[in-house]
Amino acid sequence: MAVTIRLSRAGRVHLPYYRIGAFDRRTRRDGRPIEYLGTYDPKAAKDGARLDMDRVRHWQSVGAVFSPTVAALVKKAGLNLREAAARAKGVNSPKAKAQAKAKAKARGAKAAKAAAARARPAAPPEGAEAAPAPAAAPRAKAPKRRTANSKAAAARKKAKAG
């Protein structure tokens, strides 16, 4: 199960208040967490984050991924974990997803090119004439698709004829 440590909004209009929790990756924004780890009040004058650092360390040690906002709060709270910042970098960001997609596409193109090179027949020896390429078979024409109007017209034509 992929676990993310992220914010869940509470409070009311224009007075946000967040609970920090360990959530299954697929849980909706304000859904039920596996465990609450603290709170964050962005309107507080001084550091508005209160965290249970032992539990945060536990979840980080078992592979939980921090959201970028929670990673900043954890860092500000004094938990100096390089892994936390590294894991939070690019989590759910469109740029990271696009880069991963581009890498996968490049790998696929490279593999296809290598497969084409392996499938290419060996060049004929010098002095030998290349065999002519086989003629392409004529392409069969697809049958015309009948719409409701053309079916009705065909039925009228058939009734008229006989």
HUSULHU-V683276 format. One record per residue. N is the residue number from 1. OMEGA is omega in radians with two decimals (none if undefined). Layout:
N;OMEGA
N;OMEGA
This chain:
1;3.12
2;-3.10
3;3.09
4;3.04
5;-3.04
6;-3.10
7;3.02
8;-3.03
9;3.02
10;3.13
11;-3.12
12;-3.10
13;3.13
14;3.04
15;-3.09
16;3.09
17;-3.06
18;2.97
19;3.12
20;-3.09
21;3.05
22;-3.08
23;2.92
24;-3.04
25;-3.04
26;-3.11
27;3.12
28;-3.00
29;-3.09
30;-3.11
31;-3.09
32;3.13
33;2.99
34;3.14
35;3.02
36;-3.09
37;-3.14
38;-3.13
39;3.08
40;3.10
41;-3.08
42;-3.14
43;-3.12
44;-3.10
45;3.12
46;-3.09
47;-3.06
48;-3.10
49;3.02
50;-3.06
51;2.97
52;-2.98
53;3.12
54;-3.14
55;3.10
56;3.10
57;3.14
58;-3.10
59;3.11
60;-3.12
61;3.13
62;3.00
63;3.10
64;-3.13
65;3.12
66;2.97
67;-3.12
68;-3.13
69;-3.13
70;3.10
71;3.10
72;3.13
73;3.14
74;3.12
75;3.14
76;-3.14
77;3.05
78;3.10
79;-3.04
80;3.11
81;3.12
82;-3.14
83;-3.13
84;-3.14
85;-3.12
86;-3.14
87;-3.10
88;-3.09
89;3.06
90;3.12
91;3.10
92;3.14
93;-3.14
94;-3.13
95;-3.14
96;3.13
97;-3.13
98;3.12
99;3.13
100;3.12
101;3.14
102;3.11
103;-3.14
104;3.13
105;3.13
106;3.10
107;3.14
108;3.13
109;3.14
110;3.13
111;3.14
112;3.13
113;3.12
114;3.13
115;3.12
116;3.12
117;3.12
118;-3.08
119;-3.11
120;-3.14
121;3.14
122;3.14
123;3.13
124;3.14
125;-3.13
126;3.12
127;3.14
128;3.13
129;3.14
130;3.12
131;3.13
132;3.14
133;3.12
134;-3.13
135;3.14
136;3.14
137;3.11
138;-3.10
139;-3.13
140;-3.14
141;3.14
142;3.12
143;-3.12
144;-3.12
145;-3.11
146;3.06
147;-3.13
148;-3.13
149;-3.11
150;3.09
151;3.12
152;3.12
153;3.13
154;3.13
155;3.11
156;3.14
157;-3.13
158;-3.13
159;3.14
160;-3.08
161;-3.04
162;none
